[in-house]
Amino acid sequence: IPLSRRAGGIQAYKQIIPGNAHPPTPDRRSHEGYEWLYVLDGRLRLVLGEHDLVIPPGEAAEFDTRVPHWFGAAGREPVELLSLYGPQGERMHLRARSAPRATGRSGR
C-alpha cells in the first residue's frame, strides 16, 4: 500500500506479507537504492548478503539495496511492516533524544 503521494525522493509503503508453512527459497535481488524496514506485527525474515536475520515487531533494518537481499514472513504468520525506499545516496535519519536521567535521593 503506497503511503507517499509525491513522485521521486523517498517513497513509503505499508506491506503485509502472508506467512508460509514451508519457507520459500530466498531469491535475492539487488538494485540501486537504500531501504529501511520497520516491523509492525509478526516476524520478518531478511536475507541480506550472507546474513539470514529474523526481525521482531518494533525493530528496524536499514540497508543499501545494491547488496543482494530478500525478505518475507518468518513462518506461518503474516508480517506487517513499513518500508521506506529512496534513491542511491539518499538515506533516512532517525533522531532521538536521550531519556532524562533520573536523580535519586542520594544526590549522585
N, CA, C and O of each residue as an XYZ file, in Angstrom:
432
protein
N       0.862     -1.166      0.000
C       0.000      0.000      0.000
C       0.911      1.232      0.000
O       1.630      1.448      0.975
N       0.902      2.036     -1.051
C       1.750      3.234     -1.067
C       1.230      4.275     -0.073
O       0.030      4.536      0.002
N       2.139      4.853      0.673
C       1.781      5.893      1.643
C       2.262      7.266      1.196
O       1.870      8.276      1.781
N       3.108      7.321      0.164
C       3.650      8.584     -0.343
C       2.804      9.061     -1.508
O       2.309      8.254     -2.295
N       2.642     10.359     -1.616
C       1.860     10.921     -2.733
C       2.739     11.614     -3.761
O       2.349     11.755     -4.920
N       3.924     12.048     -3.345
C       4.762     12.791     -4.291
C       5.663     11.848     -5.068
O       6.089     10.812     -4.558
N       5.942     12.215     -6.294
C       6.833     11.418     -7.133
C       8.281     11.748     -6.787
O       8.601     12.884     -6.436
N       9.147     10.753     -6.888
C      10.564     10.970     -6.628
C      10.871     10.992     -5.143
O       9.967     11.001     -4.307
N      12.152     11.003     -4.827
C      12.572     11.044     -3.432
C      12.227      9.754     -2.693
O      12.034      8.703     -3.305
N      12.155      9.851     -1.397
C      11.860      8.687     -0.568
C      10.388      8.319     -0.686
O       9.512      9.177     -0.581
N      10.124      7.033     -0.904
C       8.766      6.509     -1.023
C       8.454      5.637      0.187
O       9.303      4.861      0.625
N       7.247      5.757      0.729
C       6.828      4.984      1.902
C       5.729      3.998      1.507
O       4.839      4.320      0.720
N       5.810      2.790      2.069
C       4.828      1.743      1.795
C       4.490      1.004      3.080
O       5.331      0.881      3.971
N       3.277      0.520      3.175
C       2.898     -0.444      4.206
C       2.718     -1.762      3.473
O       2.038     -1.826      2.450
N       3.336     -2.820      4.008
C       3.246     -4.129      3.366
C       2.739     -5.159      4.360
O       3.080     -5.122      5.543
N       1.927     -6.069      3.870
C       1.506     -7.235      4.645
C       1.883     -8.441      3.793
O       1.357     -8.638      2.698
N       2.805     -9.244      4.320
C       3.300    -10.402      3.586
C       2.731    -11.647      4.251
O       2.946    -11.851      5.446
N       2.006    -12.492      3.504
C       1.420    -13.685      4.104
C       2.490    -14.643      4.620
O       3.599    -14.711      4.091
N       2.126    -15.378      5.666
C       3.014    -16.409      6.188
C       3.023    -17.615      5.270
O       2.236    -17.699      4.327
N       3.921    -18.549      5.555
C       4.051    -19.725      4.718
C       4.468    -20.901      5.587
O       5.433    -20.807      6.346
N       3.751    -21.998      5.477
C       4.086    -23.195      6.262
C       5.424    -23.778      5.830
O       6.123    -24.391      6.636
N       5.782    -23.592      4.568
C       7.050    -24.094      4.043
C       7.874    -22.898      3.586
O       7.549    -22.276      2.575
N       8.943    -22.565      4.322
C       9.735    -21.378      3.962
C      10.221    -21.431      2.517
O      10.795    -22.431      2.086
N       9.989    -20.356      1.775
C      10.447    -20.330      0.377
C      11.969    -20.201      0.315
O      12.611    -19.759      1.268
N      12.519    -20.591     -0.810
C      13.946    -20.371     -1.049
C      14.106    -18.911     -1.452
O      13.538    -18.478     -2.454
N      14.882    -18.140     -0.670
C      15.032    -16.711     -0.986
C      15.657    -16.488     -2.359
O      16.671    -17.097     -2.699
N      15.046    -15.618     -3.132
C      15.553    -15.213     -4.438
C      16.082    -13.791     -4.264
O      15.365    -12.816     -4.489
N      17.348    -13.691     -3.860
C      17.930    -12.382     -3.556
C      18.103    -11.547     -4.818
O      18.546    -12.035     -5.858
N      17.739    -10.281     -4.695
C      17.858     -9.319     -5.796
C      18.673     -8.126     -5.319
O      18.781     -7.883     -4.117
N      19.239     -7.391     -6.249
C      19.927     -6.148     -5.915
C      19.533     -5.091     -6.941
O      19.218     -5.404     -8.089
N      19.557     -3.854     -6.509
C      19.199     -2.730     -7.371
C      19.691     -1.455     -6.697
O      20.060     -1.476     -5.524
N      19.697     -0.375     -7.411
C      20.107      0.905     -6.848
C      19.106      1.345     -5.793
O      17.902      1.151     -5.957
N      19.593      1.930     -4.722
C      18.708      2.500     -3.724
C      19.120      2.173     -2.304
O      20.157      1.559     -2.054
N      18.284      2.599     -1.395
C      18.501      2.405      0.029
C      17.144      2.132      0.647
O      16.167      2.797      0.301
N      17.057      1.151      1.571
C      15.764      0.770      2.132
C      15.830      0.702      3.645
O      16.856      0.347      4.224
N      14.722      1.046      4.271
C      14.542      0.999      5.716
C      13.242      0.246      5.965
O      12.198      0.612      5.425
N      13.302     -0.804      6.780
C      12.130     -1.625      7.093
C      11.854     -1.569      8.581
O      12.780     -1.677      9.385
N      10.590     -1.401      8.964
C      10.189     -1.387     10.370
C       9.047     -2.388     10.533
O       8.019     -2.268      9.866
N       9.219     -3.375     11.418
C       8.224     -4.430     11.602
C       7.159     -3.973     12.604
O       7.464     -3.653     13.753
N       5.909     -3.949     12.144
C       4.775     -3.577     12.995
C       4.224     -4.788     13.747
O       3.939     -4.708     14.942
N       4.075     -5.909     13.040
C       3.488     -7.112     13.630
C       4.025     -8.334     12.893
O       4.307     -8.269     11.697
N       4.165     -9.436     13.601
C       4.727    -10.647     13.005
C       6.241    -10.591     13.052
O       6.825     -9.740     13.723
N       6.866    -11.502     12.336
C       8.327    -11.562     12.293
C       8.776    -11.574     10.843
O       8.244    -12.323     10.023
N       9.756    -10.741     10.533
C      10.263    -10.583      9.174
C      11.571    -11.345      9.030
O      12.480    -11.199      9.847
N      11.659    -12.160      7.983
C      12.937    -12.794      7.647
C      13.585    -11.934      6.581
O      12.994    -11.670      5.534
N      14.811    -11.498      6.858
C      15.579    -10.678      5.922
C      16.866    -11.422      5.604
O      17.674    -11.695      6.492
N      17.047    -11.746      4.337
C      18.301    -12.325      3.867
C      19.028    -11.187      3.170
O      18.571    -10.673      2.148
N      20.164    -10.800      3.736
C      20.917     -9.634      3.272
C      22.370    -10.062      3.085
O      23.090    -10.294      4.056
N      22.787    -10.161      1.832
C      24.128    -10.685      1.566
C      24.208    -12.111      2.091
O      23.411    -12.962      1.698
N      25.148    -12.374      2.963
C      25.317    -13.705      3.546
C      24.611    -13.840      4.890
O      24.711    -14.887      5.530
N      23.904    -12.812      5.328
C      23.232    -12.817      6.625
C      21.771    -13.226      6.470
O      21.087    -12.783      5.547
N      21.299    -14.076      7.382
C      19.905    -14.523      7.408
C      19.356    -14.112      8.770
O      19.685    -14.727      9.784
N      18.517    -13.072      8.796
C      18.069    -12.451     10.038
C      16.567    -12.591     10.227
O      15.819    -12.666      9.253
N      16.124    -12.625     11.484
C      14.701    -12.564     11.810
C      14.507    -11.313     12.654
O      15.146    -11.140     13.692
N      13.615    -10.443     12.189
C      13.393     -9.150     12.841
C      12.010     -9.158     13.479
O      11.009     -9.343     12.788
N      11.948     -8.955     14.817
C      10.668     -8.978     15.529
C       9.963     -7.623     15.474
O      10.547     -6.640     15.017
N       8.708     -7.565     15.938
C       7.981     -6.292     15.974
C       8.741     -5.250     16.793
O       9.341     -5.555     17.823
N       8.696     -4.015     16.302
C       9.349     -2.913     16.994
C      10.802     -2.727     16.613
O      11.449     -1.795     17.090
N      11.328     -3.592     15.766
C      12.720     -3.491     15.328
C      12.764     -3.041     13.869
O      11.784     -3.168     13.135
N      13.921     -2.512     13.463
C      14.080     -1.990     12.108
C      15.373     -2.507     11.489
O      16.292     -2.927     12.192
N      15.426     -2.468     10.167
C      16.636     -2.791      9.410
C      16.808     -1.710      8.354
O      15.834     -1.196      7.805
N      18.054     -1.379      8.083
C      18.385     -0.353      7.104
C      19.521     -0.898      6.256
O      20.497     -1.413      6.802
N      19.420     -0.797      4.930
C      20.471     -1.370      4.095
C      20.518     -0.747      2.709
O      19.543     -0.177      2.217
N      21.675     -0.877      2.108
C      21.935     -0.473      0.733
C      21.380     -1.581     -0.157
O      21.778     -2.738     -0.019
N      20.480     -1.249     -1.057
C      19.819     -2.271     -1.876
C      20.713     -2.828     -2.985
O      20.290     -3.711     -3.730
N      21.944     -2.321     -3.103
C      22.895     -2.937     -4.027
C      23.405     -4.265     -3.462
O      23.940     -5.092     -4.201
N      23.236     -4.468     -2.132
C      23.563     -5.752     -1.507
C      22.415     -6.701     -1.835
O      21.258     -6.358     -1.591
N      22.698     -7.884     -2.381
C      21.611     -8.823     -2.705
C      20.753     -9.094     -1.460
O      21.277     -9.385     -0.385
N      19.430     -8.993     -1.623
C      18.533     -9.114     -0.475
C      17.204     -9.735     -0.874
O      16.824     -9.765     -2.044
N      16.513    -10.230      0.145
C      15.171    -10.795      0.016
C      14.527    -10.685      1.386
O      15.209    -10.809      2.403
N      13.211    -10.451      1.427
C      12.524    -10.507      2.720
C      11.127    -11.069      2.561
O      10.501    -10.954      1.508
N      10.650    -11.686      3.645
C       9.331    -12.300      3.670
C       8.971    -12.641      5.101
O       9.734    -12.349      6.022
N       7.830    -13.250      5.292
C       7.399    -13.659      6.634
C       8.340    -14.753      7.136
O       8.830    -15.575      6.362
N       8.578    -14.744      8.443
C       9.499    -15.715      9.052
C       8.745    -16.899      9.628
O       9.110    -17.388     10.697
N       7.727    -17.367      8.971
C       6.974    -18.516      9.461
C       5.552    -18.523      8.930
O       5.258    -17.958      7.876
N       4.679    -19.174      9.682
C       3.285    -19.349      9.247
C       2.443    -18.079      9.361
O       1.458    -17.918      8.639
N       2.826    -17.184     10.259
C       2.052    -15.958     10.486
C       2.477    -14.857      9.520
O       3.649    -14.779      9.151
N       1.532    -13.997      9.103
C       1.909    -12.877      8.226
C       2.775    -11.868      8.974
O       2.797    -11.837     10.205
N       3.475    -11.062      8.222
C       4.266     -9.974      8.794
C       3.756     -8.665      8.195
O       3.508     -8.567      6.993
N       3.605     -7.670      9.054
C       3.147     -6.338      8.644
C       4.306     -5.375      8.888
O       4.867     -5.341      9.983
N       4.663     -4.598      7.874
C       5.819     -3.724      8.012
C       5.648     -2.427      7.251
O       4.821     -2.310      6.346
N       6.452     -1.462      7.644
C       6.571     -0.205      6.912
C       7.895     -0.246      6.174
O       8.900     -0.713      6.710
N       7.893      0.241      4.949
C       9.093      0.253      4.127
C       9.292      1.657      3.583
O       8.372      2.254      3.025
N      10.498      2.176      3.748
C      10.878      3.441      3.140
C      11.986      3.138      2.150
O      12.987      2.510      2.496
N      11.804      3.582      0.930
C      12.777      3.320     -0.123
C      13.178      4.630     -0.760
O      12.331      5.452     -1.109
N      14.485      4.818     -0.910
C      14.972      6.037     -1.531
C      16.040      5.748     -2.568
O      16.635      4.670     -2.574
N      16.282      6.708     -3.442
C      17.335      6.548     -4.447
C      18.702      6.427     -3.774
O      18.871      6.797     -2.612
N      19.665      5.905     -4.519
C      21.014      5.728     -4.005
C      21.552      7.054     -3.474
O      21.394      8.095     -4.110
N      22.177      7.009     -2.323
C      22.750      8.201     -1.727
C      21.792      8.962     -0.836
O      22.221      9.863     -0.115
N      20.517      8.636     -0.859
C      19.536      9.306     -0.009
C      19.148      8.347      1.101
O      18.594      7.278      0.843
N      19.441      8.729      2.339
C      19.187      7.847      3.480
C      18.188      8.480      4.430
O      18.011      9.698      4.464
N      17.536      7.608      5.207
C      16.629      8.071      6.235
C      17.450      8.294      7.501
O      18.404      7.562      7.761
N      17.087      9.287      8.272
C      17.799      9.557      9.516
C      16.800      9.597     10.659
O      15.758     10.246     10.574
N      17.135      8.895     11.720
C      16.324      8.921     12.932
C      17.041      9.784     13.947
O      18.245      9.645     14.162
N      16.311     10.651     14.550
C      16.887     11.468     15.611
C      16.071     11.219     16.864
O      14.847     11.350     16.865
N      16.755     10.866     17.911
C      16.072     10.572     19.167
C      16.777     11.298     20.292
O      18.005     11.377     20.333
N      15.997     11.815     21.183
C      16.566     12.433     22.375
C      16.822     11.356     23.402
O      16.067     10.391     23.515
N      17.887     11.529     24.141
C      18.133     10.572     25.208
C      17.175     10.880     26.348
O      16.782     12.029     26.551
N      16.805      9.847     27.084
C      15.880      9.998     28.203
C      16.547     10.809     29.302
O      17.743     10.651     29.546
N      15.791     11.676     29.968
C      16.382     12.429     31.061
C      16.821     11.477     32.172
O      16.158     10.479     32.457
N      17.928     11.802     32.779
C      18.448     10.952     33.846
C      17.633     11.166     35.108
O      17.354     12.296     35.509
N      17.260     10.061     35.718
C      16.522     10.123     36.990
C      17.512     10.434     38.097
O      18.601      9.862     38.146
N      17.143     11.316     38.960
C      18.009     11.616     40.103
C      17.408     11.026     41.357
O      16.241     11.250     41.677
N      18.211     10.285     42.044
C      17.756      9.644     43.279
C      17.974     10.549     44.460
O      18.550     11.628     44.321
N      17.523     10.129     45.615
C      17.667     10.932     46.818
C      19.093     10.955     47.324
O      19.426     11.778     48.177
N      19.958     10.063     46.815
C      21.325     10.022     47.294
C      22.160     11.166     46.710
O      23.275     11.414     47.170
N      21.630     11.862     45.704
C      22.320     13.013     45.139
C      23.415     12.646     44.159
O      24.176     13.522     43.749
N      23.525     11.401     43.770
C      24.551     11.014     42.800
C      24.139     11.310     41.406
O      24.892     11.044     40.470
